[in-house]
């Protein structure tokens, strides 16, 4: 089997990209403009018929064909239910294509802007859209896609980081001690009892585009079975008061379309802590990809690891604090 380093994007040259598109009868008139994506390679272009597309070349060996098709089928189901999103387009009766070992898919270019993290006025509409998404997701069971397991995620990330060469010696011991304490606290939170539905899985602001004032969901690459709150907390930013305002706007819109069990809010900090640890592991695993060393140069600095340790120690404290709630506090 080829190593993960050799299965990055070294062979995905501009010529290979154009040949891949030509294999399904698409001929760009413009160059392929790289969009902001590290996990996959994503480009926008205009074809000979002046149609604007986005093409996504999926990272080799991350998802298999069945998992990618399940992503596409979920998007189609959401679109048919009236949700605004960018879905893979059909060419030659298929949404998923393969060329030179790379899976790829085409999407319409929405010509929209990303949701700003401080765009409080749009969060009500985002909440409505998320409520619709989860209403369909609650009736959908992924077979090939993973189910979110927080402790398993942390264990895998910690195991990966054990071999990371960039962690300063003085940081290693306290870092892994902190992760062990985090695991203990989260394991007692019993996230496994939360209802699992089909979710977007990576619902941060950059994956929500605003077009004509309406939110459109993009990039279902991380869709999975998970709790509804996983798609809620990633939209929260700032201090506690700012997050409470954002949360109230999101859930006000959400509950126009779907019920939300506010007991799930108690797990926000557990999910946030998991993501912090998983994010570090993700960068470490992808470090051989030149795009990562180029865009995350701070990853190999002592200062970054000091700040990461401080952040995780802060999360330990937050795991013991009163969770976010929309109920009055007395």
C-alpha positions as CSV (number, residue, x, y, z in Angstrom):
1,X,0.0,0.0,0.0
2,X,1.3,3.5,-0.8
3,X,2.1,5.8,2.1
4,X,-0.1,8.6,3.0
5,X,2.6,11.0,2.0
6,X,2.6,9.7,-1.6
7,X,-1.1,9.8,-1.8
8,X,-1.5,13.6,-1.4
9,X,-1.8,15.8,-4.4
10,X,1.6,15.5,-6.0
11,X,0.1,14.0,-9.2
12,X,-2.9,16.4,-9.3
13,X,-1.2,18.8,-11.7
14,X,-3.1,21.5,-13.6
15,X,-2.9,19.1,-16.6
16,X,-4.4,16.3,-14.6
17,X,-7.2,18.5,-13.4
18,X,-8.1,19.6,-16.9
19,X,-8.0,16.0,-18.2
20,X,-10.3,15.0,-15.3
21,X,-12.8,17.6,-16.3
22,X,-12.5,16.8,-20.0
23,X,-13.3,13.1,-19.1
24,X,-16.9,14.2,-18.2
25,X,-17.2,16.7,-21.1
26,X,-16.3,19.9,-19.2
27,X,-13.8,22.3,-20.7
28,X,-12.8,25.4,-18.7
29,X,-12.4,28.6,-20.5
30,X,-10.7,30.3,-17.5
31,X,-8.0,29.0,-15.3
32,X,-8.9,27.0,-12.2
33,X,-8.8,29.4,-9.2
34,X,-7.9,27.6,-5.9
35,X,-10.4,28.2,-3.1
36,X,-9.7,28.0,0.6
37,X,-9.6,24.3,1.4
38,X,-6.9,22.3,3.0
39,X,-8.4,18.8,3.3
40,X,-9.5,18.7,-0.4
41,X,-8.5,20.6,-3.4
42,X,-11.3,22.9,-4.6
43,X,-11.3,25.2,-7.6
44,X,-13.7,27.6,-9.3
45,X,-13.8,28.2,-13.0
46,X,-15.9,29.2,-16.0
47,X,-16.4,26.7,-18.8
48,X,-16.7,27.3,-22.5
49,X,-20.5,27.9,-22.1
50,X,-19.9,30.6,-19.5
51,X,-21.2,28.4,-16.8
52,X,-19.5,28.9,-13.4
53,X,-18.5,25.8,-11.6
54,X,-16.7,24.6,-8.5
55,X,-14.8,21.3,-8.7
56,X,-13.7,19.4,-5.6
57,X,-11.0,16.8,-5.8
58,X,-11.3,14.7,-2.7
59,X,-8.3,13.8,-0.6
60,X,-7.1,10.3,-1.5
61,X,-7.9,7.5,1.0
62,X,-9.9,9.7,3.3
63,X,-13.4,8.5,2.3
64,X,-14.2,5.5,0.1
65,X,-16.7,5.6,-2.8
66,X,-19.6,4.4,-0.7
67,X,-19.0,7.1,1.9
68,X,-18.8,9.8,-0.7
69,X,-21.9,8.7,-2.4
70,X,-23.7,8.7,0.9
71,X,-22.7,12.3,1.4
72,X,-24.1,13.1,-2.1
73,X,-27.3,11.3,-1.5
74,X,-27.9,13.1,1.8
75,X,-27.3,16.5,0.0
76,X,-29.8,15.5,-2.7
77,X,-32.4,14.5,0.0
78,X,-31.9,17.9,1.7
79,X,-32.3,19.8,-1.5
80,X,-35.5,17.9,-2.4
81,X,-36.8,18.9,1.1
82,X,-36.4,22.6,0.2
83,X,-33.1,23.3,1.9
84,X,-30.7,25.8,0.2
85,X,-27.4,24.1,-0.4
86,X,-24.8,23.3,-3.0
87,X,-25.2,19.8,-4.2
88,X,-23.0,17.7,-6.5
89,X,-24.1,18.0,-10.1
90,X,-25.0,15.0,-12.3
91,X,-22.8,14.3,-15.4
92,X,-23.1,11.0,-17.3
93,X,-25.7,9.9,-14.7
94,X,-23.2,10.2,-11.8
95,X,-22.4,12.8,-9.2
96,X,-19.0,11.2,-8.2
97,X,-16.3,10.8,-10.8
98,X,-12.8,9.3,-10.8
99,X,-9.7,10.1,-12.8
100,X,-6.1,9.1,-12.2
101,X,-6.9,7.8,-8.8
102,X,-8.7,10.9,-7.6
103,X,-12.5,11.1,-6.9
104,X,-14.0,14.5,-7.8
105,X,-17.4,16.2,-8.1
106,X,-18.7,19.4,-9.6
107,X,-21.0,22.0,-8.1
108,X,-22.6,25.2,-9.2
109,X,-20.7,28.3,-8.1
110,X,-23.1,30.1,-5.9
111,X,-21.4,33.5,-6.2
112,X,-22.2,34.2,-2.5
113,X,-20.3,35.4,0.6
114,X,-19.4,33.4,3.7
115,X,-21.4,34.1,6.9
116,X,-19.4,36.5,9.1
117,X,-18.9,35.1,12.6
118,X,-20.3,38.4,14.0
119,X,-23.3,38.5,11.7
120,X,-25.9,38.3,14.4
121,X,-28.7,39.5,12.0
122,X,-28.4,36.4,9.9
123,X,-28.4,33.8,12.7
124,X,-32.2,33.6,12.9
125,X,-32.3,32.5,9.2
126,X,-29.4,30.1,9.8
127,X,-31.3,28.6,12.7
128,X,-34.3,28.0,10.5
129,X,-32.1,26.3,7.9
130,X,-30.4,24.2,10.5
131,X,-33.8,23.2,12.0
132,X,-34.8,22.0,8.5
133,X,-31.5,20.1,8.0
134,X,-31.9,18.3,11.4
135,X,-35.6,17.5,10.8
136,X,-34.5,15.5,7.7
137,X,-31.4,14.3,9.5
138,X,-33.5,12.8,12.3
139,X,-35.2,10.6,9.7
140,X,-31.9,9.6,8.0
141,X,-29.6,6.8,9.0
142,X,-26.0,6.9,7.6
143,X,-24.7,3.4,7.0
144,X,-21.2,4.1,5.7
145,X,-20.5,7.4,7.4
146,X,-19.1,7.5,10.9
147,X,-20.9,8.1,14.2
148,X,-19.4,10.8,16.4
149,X,-17.7,9.3,19.5
150,X,-16.1,12.0,21.5
151,X,-13.8,9.9,23.7
152,X,-12.7,7.8,20.7
153,X,-11.9,11.0,18.8
154,X,-9.8,12.3,21.7
155,X,-8.0,8.9,22.1
156,X,-7.1,8.7,18.5
157,X,-5.9,12.3,18.5
158,X,-3.8,11.8,21.6
159,X,-2.3,8.7,20.2
160,X,-1.3,10.5,17.0
161,X,0.2,13.4,19.0
162,X,2.4,11.0,21.0
163,X,4.6,10.7,18.0
164,X,4.5,14.4,17.1
165,X,8.1,15.8,16.8
166,X,7.1,19.4,17.2
167,X,5.9,19.4,20.8
168,X,8.5,21.0,23.1
169,X,9.9,18.6,25.7
170,X,8.8,20.9,28.5
171,X,5.2,20.9,27.2
172,X,4.7,17.1,26.5
173,X,4.1,15.9,30.0
174,X,1.6,18.6,31.1
175,X,-0.1,18.5,27.8
176,X,-0.9,14.8,27.9
177,X,-1.7,14.9,31.6
178,X,-4.3,17.7,30.8
179,X,-5.8,15.5,28.0
180,X,-6.2,12.6,30.4
181,X,-8.0,14.9,32.9
182,X,-10.2,16.1,30.0
183,X,-11.0,12.5,29.0
184,X,-12.0,11.7,32.5
185,X,-14.4,14.6,32.9
186,X,-15.9,14.1,29.4
187,X,-16.4,10.4,29.9
188,X,-18.5,11.2,33.0
189,X,-20.7,13.6,30.9
190,X,-22.2,10.6,29.1
191,X,-22.5,12.1,25.6
192,X,-23.1,8.6,24.2
193,X,-26.7,8.8,25.4
194,X,-27.5,11.8,23.2
195,X,-29.8,11.0,20.2
196,X,-27.8,10.6,17.0
197,X,-29.0,12.0,13.8
198,X,-27.5,12.8,10.4
199,X,-25.7,16.1,10.8
200,X,-23.6,18.5,8.7
201,X,-20.7,17.8,11.0
202,X,-18.6,20.9,10.3
203,X,-21.1,23.7,10.6
204,X,-18.8,26.7,11.1
205,X,-19.5,30.1,9.5
206,X,-17.2,29.5,6.5
207,X,-19.5,26.6,5.4
208,X,-22.6,28.8,5.3
209,X,-22.9,31.1,2.3
210,X,-25.3,34.1,2.1
211,X,-27.0,34.6,-1.2
212,X,-29.8,37.1,-1.6
213,X,-30.0,37.2,2.1
214,X,-30.6,33.5,2.5
215,X,-28.1,30.9,4.0
216,X,-26.8,28.2,1.8
217,X,-25.0,25.1,3.2
218,X,-21.8,23.9,1.5
219,X,-19.2,21.2,2.1
220,X,-20.9,18.2,3.6
221,X,-17.5,16.4,3.6
222,X,-17.7,15.7,7.3
223,X,-21.4,14.7,7.5
224,X,-21.9,11.9,10.1
225,X,-24.3,10.6,12.7
226,X,-24.0,12.9,15.8
227,X,-26.0,15.0,18.3
228,X,-27.9,18.1,17.0
229,X,-25.9,20.4,19.3
230,X,-22.7,19.6,17.3
231,X,-24.0,21.7,14.4
232,X,-25.1,24.4,16.8
233,X,-22.1,25.2,19.0
234,X,-19.7,25.7,16.1
235,X,-21.7,28.9,15.2
236,X,-21.0,30.4,18.7
237,X,-18.1,32.9,19.1
238,X,-16.9,35.4,21.7
239,X,-17.5,35.6,25.4
240,X,-20.4,34.0,27.3
241,X,-22.8,36.9,26.8
242,X,-22.1,37.1,23.1
243,X,-22.6,33.3,22.8
244,X,-25.9,33.5,24.6
245,X,-27.2,36.2,22.2
246,X,-26.1,34.1,19.2
247,X,-27.6,31.0,20.7
248,X,-30.9,32.6,21.3
249,X,-31.1,33.8,17.7
250,X,-30.1,30.4,16.3
251,X,-32.6,28.5,18.4
252,X,-35.4,30.9,17.9
253,X,-35.1,30.2,14.2
254,X,-34.4,26.5,14.6
255,X,-37.6,25.9,16.6
256,X,-39.7,27.4,13.8
257,X,-38.9,24.2,12.0
258,X,-37.9,21.6,14.5
259,X,-37.8,20.9,18.3
260,X,-34.4,21.3,20.0
261,X,-33.7,19.6,23.3
262,X,-31.9,22.3,25.3
263,X,-30.5,19.7,27.6
264,X,-27.9,19.1,24.9
265,X,-26.4,22.5,25.6
266,X,-24.7,21.0,28.6
267,X,-22.3,19.2,26.2
268,X,-21.1,22.2,24.3
269,X,-17.7,22.6,26.1
270,X,-17.1,18.8,25.8
271,X,-17.6,19.0,22.1
272,X,-15.5,22.2,21.8
273,X,-12.6,20.6,23.8
274,X,-12.7,17.5,21.5
275,X,-12.5,19.7,18.5
276,X,-9.5,21.6,19.8
277,X,-7.6,18.4,20.4
278,X,-8.7,16.8,17.1
279,X,-7.7,20.0,15.2
280,X,-4.2,19.8,16.4
281,X,-4.0,16.1,15.5
282,X,-5.4,16.9,12.0
283,X,-2.6,19.4,11.3
284,X,0.0,16.9,12.6
285,X,-1.3,14.1,10.4
286,X,-1.4,16.3,7.3
287,X,2.0,18.0,7.9
288,X,3.7,16.2,5.0
289,X,1.2,18.0,2.7
290,X,3.0,21.3,1.6
291,X,-0.3,23.2,2.0
292,X,-0.2,22.6,5.7
293,X,3.4,23.7,6.4
294,X,2.8,26.7,4.2
295,X,-0.4,27.8,5.8
296,X,0.2,26.7,9.4
297,X,3.9,27.8,10.0
298,X,3.1,28.5,13.7
299,X,2.5,24.8,14.3
300,X,6.2,24.1,14.9
301,X,6.8,27.1,17.2
302,X,7.1,26.7,21.0
303,X,4.7,29.6,21.5
304,X,1.9,27.7,19.8
305,X,2.2,24.6,22.0
306,X,2.4,26.8,25.1
307,X,-0.8,28.5,24.1
308,X,-2.5,25.2,23.2
309,X,-1.7,23.9,26.7
310,X,-3.1,27.0,28.3
311,X,-6.2,26.7,26.1
312,X,-6.8,23.1,27.2
313,X,-6.2,23.9,30.8
314,X,-8.8,26.6,30.4
315,X,-11.2,24.1,28.9
316,X,-10.8,21.9,32.0
317,X,-12.1,24.8,34.0
318,X,-15.0,25.4,31.6
319,X,-16.0,21.7,31.8
320,X,-16.9,22.3,35.4
321,X,-18.7,25.6,34.9
322,X,-22.5,26.1,34.5
323,X,-23.2,25.4,30.9
324,X,-24.8,27.8,28.5
325,X,-28.6,27.9,29.0
326,X,-31.4,30.2,27.8
327,X,-33.2,29.7,31.1
328,X,-33.0,32.6,33.6
329,X,-30.3,32.1,36.2
330,X,-31.0,32.9,39.9
